Amino acid sequence: MPAFDPTLGQIFLGNDHVAAPGAALAAVKNPADLSTVGHVAQCGQATLDAVLTQAKAAQKDWAKLDGKSRAAALHRLADAMEHATAGPAAELMTREMGKPFTESVGELLNVGPIFRYYAELAREDGGFVAAPTVPGSLQYARWYPYGVTAHIVPYNFPIILMAFTVAASLAAGNAVVIKPAPATSLSTLAFMEHFKALPAGIVSCVTGGVETAKALINDARIAAVAFTGSVEAGRDVAAACGRLLKPCVIEAGGSDPMIVMDSADPEIAAAAAVTGAFHLSGQICTSTERIFVHEKVHDAFVGAMVKRTQELRIGPGLGNVELGPLVSEAARAKVMRLVDQAVAQGAKIAYGGRIPPAHNTGWFYEPTILTGVTPDMDLMQAEMFGPVAPIIRVRSFDEAIDLANASRFGLGASIFTAKLDEAIAATDRLEAGMVWVNNVLGDNDALPFGGWKLSGLGRSLSRLGLNAFRQSKMIMLDPKAELQSWWYPYSEDFYTERGGRWA
């Protein structure tokens, strides 16, 4: 079987890394030094036809497997992921999108358990039996796969976010076609090596940009779509699926608030804020992007956050650093514009706010803390997706909740408090799909991941994530055929029972 070569513009088809005939190639640049990492094929319809034809054929046999056999296959896949070295895919991830290498390795180490979770969940939950409406009848529902599903994956966590939906879809009996982000296609393709543990054709990976994604979504052979990305792109995907009546799961990012109350330890809250705001240079859908701090602890919190931020190391991801570059020049330009606008509108830079002098090649930006921020500033209404922590001083719990909810986004939210009544009230009142109390950024395979408002539709992970990739069928099984009183033609007694008259 051909080994993956990042310079050749390959795709993953039939459990092989193969060339995409006739596809144009696009160079992938390292955002830390602008060197060329490899080339990615821009797949067109001819490539998709070959992939989807094979996927549909392979899915029929995959769907026929009993639950125990399919679970065993997914456990073997998890074994392959957990026992192999994370090095090749992790290094490519760092080189093509800038993620610190330790974070790339950590991401890959957390993928196998997701497949194990869904292997057992799908084996346990194949449907349910209802109390019959007819004596002696067996009436129940069963789950069935859709067929072939498309998974359009972002660059920030290209492997683990792929696993969120791919594991569920495979467990439900579907075949999957993965379309990674252009910025992380190489590491995704390298990771495809593990899927050789499954029958050929069950998992395929095609590369390209917007046009490739559109072609996948609009193809009649794709029965359901999972998408993670921006609100604008998510709207387009949802609209396309709506026209075609295709089920879809949309995770469209957020602008997560953090509330720090006067009962919280400002040192602990500041440490969480540094991680929440600057992890992966702020390029996480659940990054802490709006911080509301009670006036009684505001100054102590800012001081602690600045001190801890000063200790962060910036540089190319293959070194021992916490912050690598942003993924692209456009991503950094957006962050710089929003920070500059906030300063022009009256915000103060407590730390950062510039390109680090030691790293003026590539797309680096210092972790930035802003104070004196007001709710009407542009950066409070946008999804920053960069290492910026805007801080607003608040006077009360109610004010903090109201400001946190004053957003078109509703993915996640967090609160730091030592008061149980505030913690419980916040979990109830915060308008978000996920709430963390005295913590940030966590997830659980067994709990639903997704947002409210413009942050998305549907859920990944948990049983809800599994249900997104299967459809139900109601079945009523009578032990023998007997004449029913309500069948045509109606008897005189039937009319009489319902107050009718016999003509």
C-alpha positions in Angstrom: 0.0 0.0 0.0 1.4 3.4 -0.9 2.7 5.5 2.0 1.4 9.0 2.5 3.6 11.6 0.9 2.7 15.2 1.7 4.3 16.6 -1.4 2.1 14.6 -3.9 -1.4 15.9 -3.3 -2.8 12.5 -2.4 -6.3 11.6 -1.1 -7.4 8.5 1.0 -9.4 6.1 -1.1 -9.9 2.3 -0.8 -7.6 2.2 2.3 -4.7 3.7 0.1 -3.1 7.1 -0.2 -3.5 7.7 -4.0 -3.2 10.7 -6.3 -6.3 12.6 -7.3 -6.1 12.5 -11.2 -6.2 15.8 -12.9 -6.7 17.8 -9.6 -4.8 21.1 -9.2 -2.4 21.3 -6.3 -2.2 24.1 -3.7 0.8 24.7 -1.6 0.6 24.5 2.2 2.7 27.0 4.1 4.1 26.8 7.6 2.6 29.8 9.5 5.7 30.0 11.7 8.3 30.5 8.9 6.3 30.5 5.6 8.2 27.5 4.3 6.3 25.0 2.1 5.1 21.9 4.0 3.5 20.1 1.2 0.7 20.2 -1.4 -3.0 19.5 -1.3 -5.2 18.4 -4.2 -8.2 20.5 -5.1 -10.6 17.6 -5.7 -13.3 18.0 -8.3 -16.4 16.0 -9.3 -14.5 13.2 -11.0 -12.6 12.4 -7.8 -15.8 12.6 -5.7 -17.6 10.2 -8.1 -14.9 7.5 -7.5 -15.0 8.1 -3.8 -18.7 8.1 -3.4 -19.3 5.1 -5.6 -16.9 3.0 -3.5 -18.3 4.4 -0.2 -21.9 3.5 -1.2 -20.9 -0.1 -2.1 -18.8 -0.6 1.1 -21.5 0.9 3.4 -24.0 -1.8 2.4 -21.8 -4.5 3.9 -20.9 -2.4 6.9 -24.6 -1.7 7.7 -25.3 -5.5 7.6 -22.9 -6.2 10.5 -24.4 -7.1 13.8 -23.7 -4.7 16.7 -21.1 -6.9 18.3 -19.1 -7.3 15.1 -19.2 -3.6 14.3 -18.2 -2.7 17.8 -15.3 -5.1 17.6 -14.1 -3.4 14.4 -14.3 0.0 16.0 -12.3 -1.3 19.0 -9.6 -2.6 16.6 -9.6 0.9 15.1 -9.1 2.4 18.5 -6.3 0.0 19.2 -4.6 1.1 16.0 -4.9 4.8 17.1 -3.7 4.2 20.7 -0.8 1.9 20.0 0.8 3.8 17.1 3.1 6.7 17.5 1.5 10.1 17.2 4.7 11.6 15.7 4.1 11.9 11.9 0.6 13.3 12.0 1.4 15.5 15.0 4.5 17.0 13.4 2.6 17.7 10.2 -0.2 19.3 12.2 2.3 21.6 13.9 4.1 22.5 10.7 1.0 23.2 8.7 -1.1 25.2 11.2 1.3 26.2 13.9 -0.1 24.3 16.9 2.5 23.6 19.6 3.8 20.0 19.1 2.8 19.0 22.7 -0.8 20.1 21.9 -0.8 18.2 18.6 0.4 15.0 20.4 -2.2 15.5 23.1 -5.0 15.9 20.6 -4.1 12.6 18.9 -3.9 10.7 22.2 -7.5 11.6 23.0 -9.1 10.3 19.7 -9.2 6.5 20.4 -11.5 6.7 23.4 -14.1 8.4 21.4 -14.3 5.5 19.0 -14.5 3.1 22.0 -17.3 5.0 23.5 -19.4 4.9 20.4 -18.6 1.3 19.7 -20.3 0.3 22.9 -23.1 2.9 22.8 -24.3 1.8 19.4 -24.0 -1.8 20.5 -26.2 -1.2 23.5 -28.8 1.1 21.9 -30.4 -0.4 18.8 -33.9 0.8 19.4 -36.7 0.5 22.0 -40.0 -1.4 22.6 -43.3 0.5 23.3 -46.4 -0.7 25.1 -48.6 -2.2 22.3 -51.8 -0.5 21.2 -53.1 -3.9 20.1 -53.1 -6.9 22.4 -50.4 -9.4 21.5 -48.7 -7.0 19.0 -45.0 -6.3 19.2 -44.5 -2.6 18.6 -41.0 -1.2 18.6 -38.5 1.3 16.9 -35.2 0.4 15.4 -32.3 2.6 14.3 -30.9 2.5 10.8 -28.0 4.3 9.2 -28.5 7.0 6.6 -25.9 5.7 4.1 -22.9 7.9 3.4 -22.2 11.0 5.5 -19.9 14.0 4.8 -17.8 15.5 7.5 -16.4 19.0 6.9 -13.7 19.6 9.5 -12.0 22.8 10.8 -8.3 23.4 11.2 -8.0 24.1 14.9 -8.6 20.5 16.2 -8.7 18.7 12.9 -8.5 15.1 14.2 -10.4 15.2 17.4 -13.3 17.2 16.0 -13.4 14.9 13.1 -13.7 12.0 15.5 -16.6 13.7 17.3 -18.8 13.0 14.4 -17.0 10.3 12.4 -17.0 7.9 15.3 -20.8 8.3 15.8 -21.5 7.9 12.1 -19.4 4.8 11.8 -21.0 3.3 14.9 -24.4 3.9 13.4 -23.5 1.9 10.3 -22.7 4.7 7.8 -19.7 5.1 5.5 -18.0 8.5 5.8 -16.2 11.0 3.6 -14.0 13.5 5.4 -13.2 16.9 3.9 -10.5 18.5 6.1 -9.7 22.2 6.2 -7.1 23.2 3.7 -4.7 24.3 6.5 -4.7 20.8 8.1 -5.3 18.4 5.2 -1.8 16.9 5.4 -2.0 15.9 9.1 -5.5 14.5 8.5 -4.4 12.4 5.6 -1.4 11.1 7.6 -3.9 10.1 10.3 -6.0 8.2 7.8 -3.4 5.4 8.1 -5.2 4.2 11.2 -8.5 3.6 9.2 -6.9 0.8 7.3 -8.1 -1.3 10.3 -11.6 -1.0 8.8 -12.9 -2.4 5.5 -11.8 -0.5 2.4 -14.2 2.3 1.4 -15.8 2.8 4.8 -13.6 5.9 5.4 -12.4 8.2 2.6 -10.7 11.6 2.8 -10.8 14.1 0.0 -9.2 17.5 0.0 -10.0 20.9 -1.4 -11.6 24.2 -0.6 -15.1 25.6 -0.7 -16.0 24.2 -4.1 -15.1 20.7 -3.0 -17.3 21.1 0.1 -20.2 22.4 -1.9 -19.9 19.4 -4.3 -20.0 17.0 -1.5 -23.0 18.6 0.2 -25.0 18.8 -3.0 -24.3 15.2 -4.1 -27.3 13.0 -3.8 -25.2 10.2 -2.6 -24.4 12.1 0.6 -27.3 11.5 3.0 -26.2 13.7 6.0 -23.6 16.4 6.7 -21.5 17.4 9.7 -19.9 20.8 9.6 -17.7 22.7 12.0 -16.6 26.3 11.1 -17.6 29.9 11.1 -21.2 31.2 11.5 -21.2 32.4 7.9 -20.1 29.1 6.4 -22.4 27.2 8.8 -25.4 29.2 7.5 -24.5 28.3 4.0 -24.1 24.6 4.8 -27.4 24.6 6.7 -29.2 26.4 3.9 -27.9 23.9 1.3 -28.9 20.9 3.5 -32.3 22.5 4.1 -33.0 22.8 0.4 -32.1 19.2 0.0 -33.9 18.0 3.2 -30.6 16.5 4.4 -30.0 16.1 8.1 -27.0 18.2 9.3 -25.1 18.9 12.4 -23.6 22.5 12.5 -21.1 23.7 15.0 -20.6 27.3 14.2 -18.2 28.7 16.8 -18.8 31.2 19.6 -17.6 34.1 21.7 -17.6 32.5 25.1 -18.0 34.6 28.2 -16.3 34.0 31.6 -17.7 35.5 34.8 -15.5 36.1 37.8 -17.5 36.9 40.9 -16.2 38.6 44.1 -16.2 35.3 46.0 -13.7 33.7 43.5 -10.0 33.4 44.1 -8.6 35.9 41.6 -5.4 33.9 41.2 -7.2 30.7 40.3 -9.7 32.5 38.0 -6.8 34.3 36.3 -5.0 31.1 35.6 -8.1 29.6 34.1 -8.6 32.8 32.0 -5.0 32.6 30.6 -5.7 29.0 29.5 -9.2 29.7 28.2 -8.2 32.8 26.2 -4.7 31.8 25.0 -4.8 28.1 24.5 -4.0 27.3 20.9 -3.5 31.1 20.5 -7.2 31.6 21.1 -8.2 29.5 18.0 -10.7 27.3 19.8 -14.5 27.5 19.3 -14.9 27.5 23.1 -12.1 30.0 23.8 -12.7 32.6 26.5 -13.3 35.7 24.5 -15.3 38.0 26.9 -14.4 38.3 30.6 -16.7 40.0 33.1 -15.0 40.5 36.5 -16.7 41.8 39.7 -15.3 45.2 40.7 -14.1 43.9 44.1 -11.6 41.5 42.5 -11.1 43.2 39.2 -7.7 44.7 39.8 -6.3 41.6 41.6 -7.6 39.5 38.7 -6.0 41.7 36.0 -2.7 41.8 37.9 -2.6 38.0 38.3 -3.6 37.4 34.7 -0.8 39.8 33.4 1.8 38.1 35.6 0.9 34.7 34.4 0.7 35.8 30.7 4.2 37.2 31.0 5.5 33.7 31.6 4.1 32.3 28.4 6.6 31.2 25.7 5.9 32.2 22.1 7.6 30.6 19.0 7.4 27.9 16.4 5.4 25.0 17.5 8.1 22.4 17.3 9.9 24.2 20.2 8.9 24.2 23.9 6.2 26.9 23.7 2.7 27.6 24.8 1.7 29.9 21.9 2.5 29.2 18.2 1.5 31.5 15.3 -2.0 32.1 14.1 -3.0 29.9 11.2 -2.8 32.6 8.5 -2.0 36.2 7.7 -5.8 36.9 7.4 -6.4 35.4 10.8 -3.8 37.7 12.4 -5.0 40.7 10.4 -8.5 40.2 11.8 -7.2 40.0 15.4 -5.0 43.1 15.0 -7.9 45.1 13.5 -10.3 44.3 16.3 -7.7 45.1 19.0 -6.8 48.4 17.3 -10.5 49.3 17.0 -11.0 48.6 20.7 -8.0 50.8 21.7 -9.4 53.5 19.5 -12.7 53.1 21.2 -11.1 53.6 24.7 -9.8 50.2 25.8 -6.4 50.0 27.4 -3.7 47.4 26.7 -2.7 45.7 30.0 -0.3 43.4 28.1 0.6 42.5 24.6 -1.2 44.1 21.6 1.6 43.7 19.1 3.6 41.3 16.9 6.4 39.9 19.1 9.7 41.5 18.1 11.5 38.2 18.2 9.0 36.6 15.8 8.3 39.0 13.0 8.4 36.2 10.4 5.2 34.2 10.2 1.8 35.0 11.8 2.7 35.5 15.4 0.8 37.8 17.8 1.4 38.4 21.5 -1.2 37.2 24.0 -3.2 40.4 24.7 -5.1 41.6 27.7 -7.4 44.6 27.4 -9.1 46.5 30.2 -11.6 49.4 30.1 -13.6 47.4 27.5 -17.3 48.3 27.0 -20.0 46.0 25.7 -20.5 48.1 22.5 -17.0 47.6 21.2 -16.7 45.6 18.0 -14.5 42.9 19.5 -17.3 42.1 22.0 -19.7 41.2 19.2 -17.3 39.2 17.0 -15.7 35.8 17.2 -12.1 36.8 17.8 -10.4 33.5 17.2 -7.1 34.9 18.5 -5.1 35.4 21.7 -7.1 38.3 23.1 -8.7 38.7 26.5 -11.1 41.7 26.8 -12.1 42.4 30.4 -15.2 44.3 31.5 -15.7 45.5 35.1 -19.1 44.6 36.6 -20.9 45.5 39.8 -23.2 42.5 40.3 -24.1 38.9 39.4 -27.1 40.0 37.4 -25.2 42.6 35.4 -22.6 39.9 34.6 -25.2 37.4 33.4 -27.0 40.0 31.3 -23.8 41.1 29.6 -22.7 37.5 29.1 -26.0 36.8 27.3 -25.9 39.9 25.2 -24.4 38.0 22.2 -25.5 36.4 19.1 -23.4 33.4 20.0 -24.2 30.7 22.6 -21.6 27.9 22.5 -20.1 27.8 26.0 -19.8 30.0 29.1 -18.0 29.8 32.4 -18.3 31.2 35.9 -15.9 31.3 38.8 -17.6 31.6 42.2 -17.5 30.1 45.7 -21.2 30.6 46.2 -23.4 27.6 45.4 -26.5 29.8 44.7 -24.6 31.8 42.1 -23.2 28.6 40.5 -26.7 27.0 40.1 -28.3 30.2 39.0 -25.6 30.7 36.3 -26.0 27.2 34.9 -29.7 27.9 34.5 -29.5 31.5 33.2 -26.5 31.5 30.9 -27.7 31.2 27.3 -25.2 28.6 26.1 -25.1 24.9 25.1 -22.3 24.2 27.6 -21.5 25.8 31.0 -18.4 25.3 33.1 -18.4 26.2 36.8 -14.9 26.9 38.2 -13.3 25.4 35.1 -12.9 26.0 31.3 -12.7 24.1 28.0 -13.7 20.7 29.2 -15.7 18.1 27.3 -17.1 14.6 28.0 -17.7 11.9 25.4 -21.0 11.0 27.1 -22.3 14.6 27.2 -23.6 16.6 24.2 -21.3 19.2 22.6 -22.9 22.1 20.8 -24.4 25.5 21.1 -27.4 27.8 21.2 -28.3 30.8 19.1 -26.0 31.2 16.1 -23.5 28.7 17.5 -25.1 25.8 15.7 -27.7 23.1 15.1 -27.7 19.7 16.6 -25.1 18.0 18.9 -22.1 15.9 18.7 -20.8 13.5 21.3 -23.2 11.6 23.7 -26.3 9.6 22.6 -27.5 12.8 20.9 -24.5 12.7 18.7 -25.1 9.1 17.7 -28.8 9.9 16.9 -27.6 12.6 14.5 -26.4 9.9 12.1 -29.2 7.3 12.3 -32.9 7.3 11.5 -35.7 5.5 13.2 -38.2 3.1 11.8 -41.5 2.3 13.6 -42.4 -1.4 13.4 -45.8 -3.0 14.4 -45.6 -6.8 14.3 -48.9 -8.6 14.8 -48.5 -12.4 15.5 -51.1 -13.3 12.9 -53.4 -11.5 10.4 -57.0 -11.0 11.7 -59.8 -8.8 10.5 -59.9 -5.5 12.3 -63.1 -3.7 13.2 -61.9 -0.4 11.8 -61.0 -1.8 8.3 -63.3 -1.0 5.4 -66.1 -1.5 4.8 -67.4 -0.3 8.2 -69.9 -2.5 10.0 -73.2 -1.2 11.4 -71.9 -1.7 14.9 -68.9 0.4 14.1 -71.1 3.3 12.9 -73.3 2.9 16.0 -70.4 3.0 18.4 -69.3 6.3 16.9 -72.7 7.9 16.9 -73.2 7.6 13.2 -76.3 6.4 11.2 -76.5 3.4 8.9 -78.0 4.4 5.6 
